[in-house]
């Protein structure tokens, strides 16, 4: 019985990719340790990664699409694969714990498949990753604002600022879109699937109870049924919370896309005119206006003690 109940409390989104460390909800934290942060802070790592992505992106645009010998990958295809990997690593960095963050939110890291049986934090983790990304980009903006203020006519610094900001925005838009899709499909489906399993198990226990004569077995079945009913309520609450998390991401998305469009237009103009006067203001205030309160987190944790007979 315990084994059956344990299986019912599976993570809302267990799948093979959960341990890859490259998908929303399970991205690895790239923030340096306390010692390492003296030399490198996460925002500096993000800027370095963003510049690498921008550089590779430009190479992809210029690369030849012609197939290699005997139908091998073209130069463009090879560079695109590298770009995808670099963008994914940039997302890992963006979603890492910000330096000197005042946030109390902590990601729950699942290290083994065994631990995943008692995990339901994937949606929460993904929301926290988005929140961390917003905070990290805000810090990056402030760093560049200081550099631009000291060098208002420096074309290279201003262009680097906008290119870094733009690629981070693209990643953040992707991450929001991915979470909305997961909340609409994977997370919701897993909640519903687990509800069905629990309802079936409750039905089986209800049928089995009248046939039991041993008081200890009867008490154990009643305890298990009670726990399953509590778990069912928790899943219904998780479903409501997931909807509010999804709405939070949906509300952010159009604002991010609008900023991306404006930034692209301004950057293209500056590249043509070599005039950076229009680049040095506006980003900070507009991005700070995007900061919104975090949505509620799903509270759903299995209590093993309830599986044991009294």
C-alpha positions in Angstrom: 0.0 0.0 0.0 2.8 2.4 0.9 4.5 1.8 -2.4 1.2 2.6 -4.3 0.6 5.8 -2.4 4.2 6.9 -2.9 3.7 6.6 -6.6 0.6 8.7 -6.4 2.6 11.6 -5.0 4.9 11.8 -8.0 6.1 15.2 -9.1 3.6 17.1 -11.2 6.0 17.1 -14.1 8.3 14.1 -13.8 10.0 13.3 -17.1 13.4 12.3 -18.3 14.4 15.9 -19.1 13.9 16.9 -15.4 17.5 15.8 -14.7 19.0 17.4 -17.8 19.4 20.7 -16.0 18.6 22.7 -19.1 14.8 23.2 -19.0 12.6 25.5 -17.1 12.0 24.5 -13.5 15.2 22.6 -13.2 17.9 25.0 -14.5 21.2 24.8 -12.6 22.3 27.8 -10.6 25.4 29.4 -12.1 25.9 31.9 -9.3 29.5 31.8 -8.0 30.2 30.7 -4.4 30.9 33.3 -1.8 34.6 33.1 -2.6 34.1 33.2 -6.3 31.7 36.1 -6.2 34.6 38.3 -5.0 36.0 38.0 -8.5 32.9 37.2 -10.6 29.3 38.2 -9.8 26.5 36.5 -11.6 25.6 39.7 -13.6 29.2 39.8 -14.9 28.9 36.2 -16.0 25.6 37.0 -17.7 27.1 39.9 -19.6 30.0 37.7 -20.8 27.6 35.0 -21.9 25.3 37.5 -23.6 28.2 38.9 -25.6 29.2 35.4 -26.7 25.6 34.8 -27.9 25.5 38.1 -29.8 28.8 37.2 -31.5 27.6 33.8 -32.5 24.3 35.2 -33.7 26.1 37.5 -36.1 28.1 34.6 -37.4 24.9 32.6 -38.0 23.5 35.5 -40.1 26.6 35.5 -42.3 27.1 31.7 -42.5 26.6 29.7 -45.7 23.5 27.6 -45.8 25.0 25.2 -48.4 25.2 21.6 -47.3 28.6 20.1 -46.6 30.1 17.1 -48.5 27.8 14.1 -48.9 24.8 16.0 -47.4 26.7 17.0 -44.2 25.6 19.9 -42.1 26.1 23.4 -43.5 28.1 26.0 -41.8 24.9 27.8 -40.8 23.5 24.6 -39.3 26.6 24.0 -37.2 26.7 27.5 -35.9 22.9 27.4 -35.2 23.5 24.4 -33.0 26.2 26.2 -31.1 24.0 29.3 -30.8 21.1 27.2 -29.3 23.5 25.8 -26.7 24.9 29.2 -25.8 21.4 30.7 -25.5 20.4 27.8 -23.2 23.4 28.4 -21.0 22.6 32.2 -20.9 19.1 31.2 -19.7 20.7 29.1 -17.0 22.8 32.1 -15.9 19.9 34.6 -16.1 17.8 32.3 -13.9 20.5 32.0 -11.2 20.3 33.5 -7.7 21.1 37.3 -8.1 24.0 38.8 -6.3 22.9 40.4 -2.9 19.3 39.4 -3.7 16.8 40.3 -1.1 14.5 37.6 -2.3 13.7 34.7 0.1 12.7 32.4 -2.6 14.7 29.2 -2.9 14.6 26.7 -5.8 14.1 23.1 -4.8 16.7 21.0 -6.6 15.9 17.4 -7.5 19.2 15.5 -7.7 18.0 12.0 -8.2 15.0 10.2 -9.6 14.2 8.8 -6.1 13.9 12.4 -4.7 11.6 13.3 -7.5 8.9 11.0 -6.0 8.4 13.6 -3.3 8.8 16.7 -5.5 6.1 19.0 -6.8 8.1 22.1 -7.1 8.8 22.3 -10.8 6.2 25.0 -11.6 7.4 27.0 -8.5 11.0 26.6 -9.6 10.2 27.9 -13.1 8.4 31.0 -11.7 11.3 31.7 -9.3 13.7 31.4 -12.3 11.7 34.0 -14.2 11.7 36.3 -11.1 15.5 35.9 -10.7 16.0 36.7 -14.4 14.0 39.9 -14.1 16.1 40.9 -11.1 19.4 40.0 -12.9 18.5 42.0 -16.0 17.6 45.0 -13.8 21.1 44.8 -12.2 22.8 44.6 -15.7 20.8 47.7 -16.8 22.1 49.6 -13.8 25.7 48.6 -14.5 25.5 49.7 -18.1 23.7 52.9 -17.2 26.7 53.8 -15.0 29.2 53.0 -17.8 27.2 55.0 -20.4 26.8 58.0 -18.1 30.6 58.1 -17.7 31.1 57.7 -21.5 27.9 59.3 -23.1 29.5 59.5 -26.6 31.2 56.1 -26.6 29.5 54.2 -29.5 30.9 50.8 -28.6 29.7 50.8 -25.0 26.2 52.0 -26.0 25.9 49.4 -28.7 27.1 46.6 -26.4 24.6 47.8 -23.8 21.7 47.5 -26.2 22.9 44.2 -27.7 23.3 42.6 -24.3 19.9 43.9 -23.1 18.2 42.7 -26.3 19.6 39.2 -26.2 18.6 38.9 -22.5 15.1 40.1 -23.4 14.8 37.4 -26.1 15.8 34.7 -23.6 13.3 36.1 -21.0 10.5 36.1 -23.6 11.4 32.4 -24.5 11.4 31.5 -20.8 8.0 33.1 -20.3 6.6 31.4 -23.4 8.0 28.0 -22.2 6.4 28.4 -18.8 3.0 29.4 -20.2 3.1 26.3 -22.4 4.1 24.0 -19.6 1.5 25.4 -17.3 -1.2 25.0 -20.0 -0.2 21.5 -20.9 2.4 19.4 -18.9 1.8 20.7 -15.4 -2.0 20.8 -15.7 -2.1 17.3 -17.3 0.0 15.8 -14.5 -2.3 17.3 -11.9 -5.3 15.9 -13.6 -3.6 12.5 -14.1 -2.7 12.3 -10.4 -6.2 13.2 -9.4 -7.6 10.3 -11.5 -5.1 7.9 -9.9 -6.0 9.1 -6.4 -9.8 8.9 -7.0 -9.3 5.3 -8.3 -7.3 4.4 -5.2 -9.9 5.9 -2.9 -12.6 3.9 -4.7 -10.5 0.7 -4.2 -10.0 1.3 -0.5 -13.7 2.1 -0.1 -14.6 -1.3 -1.7 -11.9 -3.1 0.3 -12.8 -1.8 3.8 -16.1 -3.8 4.4 -14.2 -7.0 3.7 -11.5 -6.4 6.4 -11.9 -7.9 9.9 -8.5 -7.1 11.4 -8.8 -3.8 13.3 -5.2 -2.8 12.6 -5.7 -3.3 8.8 -8.9 -1.3 8.9 -7.2 1.5 10.8 -4.4 1.6 8.2 -6.8 1.7 5.3 -8.8 4.5 6.9 -5.6 6.5 7.5 -4.5 6.0 3.9 -7.9 7.0 2.6 -7.8 10.1 4.7 -4.4 11.0 3.4 -5.4 10.5 -0.2 -8.4 12.8 0.3 -6.1 15.4 1.7 -3.8 15.0 -1.2 -6.7 15.4 -3.6 -7.6 18.8 -2.0 -3.9 19.8 -2.3 -4.0 19.0 -6.0 -7.1 21.1 -6.5 -5.4 24.0 -4.8 -2.3 23.4 -6.9 -4.5 23.7 -10.0 -5.8 27.1 -8.9 -2.3 28.4 -8.0 -0.9 27.2 -11.3 -3.6 29.3 -13.1 -2.5 32.4 -11.2 1.2 31.7 -12.0 0.3 31.3 -15.7 -1.6 34.6 -15.7 1.4 36.4 -14.1 3.6 35.2 -17.0 1.0 36.0 -19.6 0.7 39.6 -18.2 4.5 40.0 -18.4 4.9 38.7 -22.0 3.3 41.5 -24.1 5.3 44.1 -22.1 8.6 42.2 -22.8 7.8 41.9 -26.5 7.0 45.6 -26.7 10.4 46.4 -25.2 12.1 44.0 -27.5 10.6 45.6 -30.6 11.5 49.1 -29.4 15.0 48.1 -28.6 15.5 46.4 -32.0 14.4 49.5 -33.8 16.5 51.9 -31.8 19.6 49.6 -32.1 19.2 49.3 -35.9 18.9 53.0 -36.2 22.1 53.6 -34.2 24.0 51.1 -36.2 23.2 53.0 -39.4 23.6 56.5 -38.1 26.4 55.9 -35.7 24.5 58.2 -33.3 24.2 56.8 -29.8 22.4 59.8 -28.3 19.1 57.9 -28.5 20.5 54.8 -26.7 21.6 56.2 -23.4 18.2 56.8 -21.8 14.8 55.1 -21.4 15.6 51.5 -20.8 16.0 51.7 -17.0 12.7 53.4 -16.2 10.7 51.2 -18.6 12.2 48.0 -17.4 11.8 48.9 -13.7 8.1 49.5 -14.4 7.8 45.8 -15.4 8.7 44.6 -11.8 5.6 43.0 -10.4 4.8 41.0 -7.3 5.5 37.3 -7.5 2.5 35.1 -7.9 1.7 32.6 -5.1 3.7 29.4 -5.0 2.1 25.9 -5.0 2.1 24.3 -1.5 2.1 20.6 -2.1 4.3 18.3 -0.1 3.9 14.7 0.8 3.9 13.8 4.5 5.3 10.2 4.8 4.2 10.0 8.5 0.6 9.8 7.3 1.3 6.6 5.4 2.2 4.8 8.6 -0.3 3.0 10.7 -0.8 4.4 14.2 
